[in-house]
Amino acid sequence: MAGNMKAVKLRIKSVQSTMQITKAMELVASSKLRKAKERAETCRPYFTELHETLKDIARENIDFSSVYARESSNPRYCYVAIAGDRGLAGGYNANLFKCLEAAAEGKDYVALPIGKKAVEYFRQRGIECLTDKFAEIADISVADCFEIANLLCEEFRKGTFGHIELCYTVFASMLSQQPEVFSVLPMTDIREESGGRVATRNLILYEPNAEVVFDAVVPEYLAGLVYGGVCESTASELAARRMAMDAATSNAEEMIDKLNLYYNRARQASITQEITEIVAGAEGL
């Protein structure tokens, strides 16, 4: 009985140590989450305005033709997958990769991973990566997003692939994060969004021409999308980790309560047995 009580006591100490770690991780995630959420909300208008500018260029120019806006005959895809650097975030990374697998099923594709978990995922499956330079999402800056966008546009123009899709996690709320695959290039629907009409009354003349301006804006737009995806994914990861650590802390507290109850019962049984033995011994005298 004494040995069993000692094992329970050691188990309680072990769970208490784990609970301290999960509680600390929850507090760290909570402290970082507010700033990440604000950054995600702040960057959304940037690529929204760029997208509107691209639509205006396409809508207001009859002779408009760009490699970025034409349907590609190249069936190969490039998936920009934005995952986390660490685990302990519930199903955050697993849900993202399930969404990616569903979108990429049956397709020939290369990947551009952002985040350690994304790099590990593609390496383990032997999937070709465009580059693994951006292996830490925590270190991704605006300049890195422009570098990614320029690399993607260059490879797209060379014909390495004919489609680019962004796979990231949308920060819906503190309790909800939804993985999503977003088609980036080619922008074949950009004229359909405006109904294919030409606004002759507000016609803008672009120098040297609309196609050159459009081609110059597309990398900026793509960089904005990647940066927005990074901000959304970072906020989603922190929210998922906060929820996971909060649940782990609650489970640890519940486990400690059960172990303390078991320990007290065992201790009480041991004391009762000792008293019974003493009384029996005294009666024998």
HUWOJO-V855223 format. One record per residue. N is the residue number from 1. RES is the residue in three letters. PSI is psi in radians with two decimals (none if undefined). Layout:
N_RES_PSI + N_RES_PSI
//
This chain:
1_MET_-0.72 + 2_ALA_-0.70 + 3_GLY_-0.69 + 4_ASN_-0.71 + 5_MET_-0.66 + 6_LYS_-0.71 + 7_ALA_-0.70 + 8_VAL_-0.71 + 9_LYS_-0.73 + 10_LEU_-0.66 + 11_ARG_-0.71 + 12_ILE_-0.77 + 13_LYS_-0.69 + 14_SER_-0.79 + 15_VAL_-0.65 + 16_GLN_-0.70 + 17_SER_-0.74 + 18_THR_-0.69 + 19_MET_-0.62 + 20_GLN_-0.66 + 21_ILE_-0.83 + 22_THR_-0.64 + 23_LYS_-0.73 + 24_ALA_-0.72 + 25_MET_-0.63 + 26_GLU_-0.74 + 27_LEU_-0.68 + 28_VAL_-0.79 + 29_ALA_-0.69 + 30_SER_-0.69 + 31_SER_-0.59 + 32_LYS_-0.41 + 33_LEU_-0.72 + 34_ARG_-0.79 + 35_LYS_-0.71 + 36_ALA_-0.66 + 37_LYS_-0.77 + 38_GLU_-0.70 + 39_ARG_-0.71 + 40_ALA_-0.72 + 41_GLU_-0.56 + 42_THR_-0.62 + 43_CYS_-0.23 + 44_ARG_-0.77 + 45_PRO_-0.42 + 46_TYR_-1.01 + 47_PHE_-0.26 + 48_THR_-0.77 + 49_GLU_-0.67 + 50_LEU_-0.71 + 51_HIS_-0.70 + 52_GLU_-0.65 + 53_THR_-0.74 + 54_LEU_-0.71 + 55_LYS_-0.69 + 56_ASP_-0.74 + 57_ILE_-0.77 + 58_ALA_-0.63 + 59_ARG_-0.61 + 60_GLU_0.16 + 61_ASN_2.00 + 62_ILE_-0.69 + 63_ASP_0.30 + 64_PHE_2.31 + 65_SER_2.16 + 66_SER_2.56 + 67_VAL_-0.45 + 68_TYR_-0.27 + 69_ALA_0.01 + 70_ARG_2.56 + 71_GLU_2.25 + 72_SER_2.47 + 73_SER_-0.13 + 74_ASN_2.05 + 75_PRO_-0.10 + 76_ARG_2.51 + 77_TYR_2.77 + 78_CYS_2.14 + 79_TYR_2.10 + 80_VAL_1.82 + 81_ALA_2.12 + 82_ILE_1.89 + 83_ALA_-3.00 + 84_GLY_3.01 + 85_ASP_-0.40 + 86_ARG_2.95 + 87_GLY_-2.53 + 88_LEU_0.70 + 89_ALA_0.63 + 90_GLY_-2.37 + 91_GLY_0.36 + 92_TYR_-1.02 + 93_ASN_-0.72 + 94_ALA_-0.73 + 95_ASN_-0.66 + 96_LEU_-0.79 + 97_PHE_-0.55 + 98_LYS_-0.73 + 99_CYS_-0.73 + 100_LEU_-0.78 + 101_GLU_-0.69 + 102_ALA_-0.69 + 103_ALA_-0.60 + 104_ALA_0.05 + 105_GLU_2.19 + 106_GLY_0.11 + 107_LYS_2.59 + 108_ASP_2.14 + 109_TYR_2.75 + 110_VAL_2.93 + 111_ALA_2.65 + 112_LEU_1.68 + 113_PRO_2.46 + 114_ILE_2.10 + 115_GLY_2.53 + 116_LYS_-0.73 + 117_LYS_-0.60 + 118_ALA_-0.75 + 119_VAL_-0.79 + 120_GLU_-0.72 + 121_TYR_-0.86 + 122_PHE_-0.59 + 123_ARG_-0.76 + 124_GLN_-0.51 + 125_ARG_0.04 + 126_GLY_0.50 + 127_ILE_2.34 + 128_GLU_2.32 + 129_CYS_2.37 + 130_LEU_-0.74 + 131_THR_2.62 + 132_ASP_0.45 + 133_LYS_-0.51 + 134_PHE_1.04 + 135_ALA_-0.19 + 136_GLU_1.92 + 137_ILE_-0.45 + 138_ALA_-0.42 + 139_ASP_0.04 + 140_ILE_2.22 + 141_SER_3.09 + 142_VAL_-0.68 + 143_ALA_-0.68 + 144_ASP_-0.67 + 145_CYS_-0.66 + 146_PHE_-0.64 + 147_GLU_-0.73 + 148_ILE_-0.80 + 149_ALA_-0.75 + 150_ASN_-0.67 + 151_LEU_-0.79 + 152_LEU_-0.78 + 153_CYS_-0.69 + 154_GLU_-0.81 + 155_GLU_-0.57 + 156_PHE_-0.77 + 157_ARG_-0.58 + 158_LYS_-0.29 + 159_GLY_0.28 + 160_THR_-0.63 + 161_PHE_2.80 + 162_GLY_-0.05 + 163_HIS_2.47 + 164_ILE_2.25 + 165_GLU_2.48 + 166_LEU_2.18 + 167_CYS_1.98 + 168_TYR_-3.14 + 169_THR_2.17 + 170_VAL_2.28 + 171_PHE_1.70 + 172_ALA_-0.81 + 173_SER_3.14 + 174_MET_-0.44 + 175_LEU_-0.08 + 176_SER_2.17 + 177_GLN_2.17 + 178_GLN_2.06 + 179_PRO_2.55 + 180_GLU_2.54 + 181_VAL_2.13 + 182_PHE_2.18 + 183_SER_2.19 + 184_VAL_-0.99 + 185_LEU_2.57 + 186_PRO_2.72 + 187_MET_1.12 + 188_THR_-0.33 + 189_ASP_0.09 + 190_ILE_-0.54 + 191_ARG_-0.54 + 192_GLU_-0.55 + 193_GLU_-0.53 + 194_SER_0.20 + 195_GLY_0.14 + 196_GLY_0.31 + 197_ARG_2.69 + 198_VAL_2.12 + 199_ALA_1.48 + 200_THR_-0.46 + 201_ARG_-0.53 + 202_ASN_0.59 + 203_LEU_2.26 + 204_ILE_2.33 + 205_LEU_2.20 + 206_TYR_2.41 + 207_GLU_2.35 + 208_PRO_-0.51 + 209_ASN_2.97 + 210_ALA_-0.64 + 211_GLU_-0.73 + 212_VAL_-0.76 + 213_VAL_-0.77 + 214_PHE_-0.81 + 215_ASP_-0.49 + 216_ALA_-0.54 + 217_VAL_-0.53 + 218_VAL_-0.83 + 219_PRO_-0.62 + 220_GLU_-0.75 + 221_TYR_-0.77 + 222_LEU_-0.70 + 223_ALA_-0.69 + 224_GLY_-0.69 + 225_LEU_-0.78 + 226_VAL_-0.78 + 227_TYR_-0.71 + 228_GLY_-0.71 + 229_GLY_-0.68 + 230_VAL_-0.78 + 231_CYS_-0.76 + 232_GLU_-0.77 + 233_SER_-0.69 + 234_THR_-0.79 + 235_ALA_-0.69 + 236_SER_-0.73 + 237_GLU_-0.77 + 238_LEU_-0.70 + 239_ALA_-0.73 + 240_ALA_-0.69 + 241_ARG_-0.69 + 242_ARG_-0.76 + 243_MET_-0.75 + 244_ALA_-0.73 + 245_MET_-0.58 + 246_ASP_-0.74 + 247_ALA_-0.69 + 248_ALA_-0.70 + 249_THR_-0.74 + 250_SER_-0.73 + 251_ASN_-0.67 + 252_ALA_-0.73 + 253_GLU_-0.72 + 254_GLU_-0.71 + 255_MET_-0.70 + 256_ILE_-0.71 + 257_ASP_-0.75 + 258_LYS_-0.72 + 259_LEU_-0.67 + 260_ASN_-0.69 + 261_LEU_-0.76 + 262_TYR_-0.73 + 263_TYR_-0.75 + 264_ASN_-0.67 + 265_ARG_-0.76 + 266_ALA_-0.71 + 267_ARG_-0.74 + 268_GLN_-0.70 + 269_ALA_-0.67 + 270_SER_-0.73 + 271_ILE_-0.75 + 272_THR_-0.73 + 273_GLN_-0.72 + 274_GLU_-0.74 + 275_ILE_-0.73 + 276_THR_-0.73 + 277_GLU_-0.69 + 278_ILE_-0.79 + 279_VAL_-0.75 + 280_ALA_-0.68 + 281_GLY_-0.66 + 282_ALA_-0.68 + 283_GLU_-0.56 + 284_GLY_-0.40 + 285_LEU_none
//
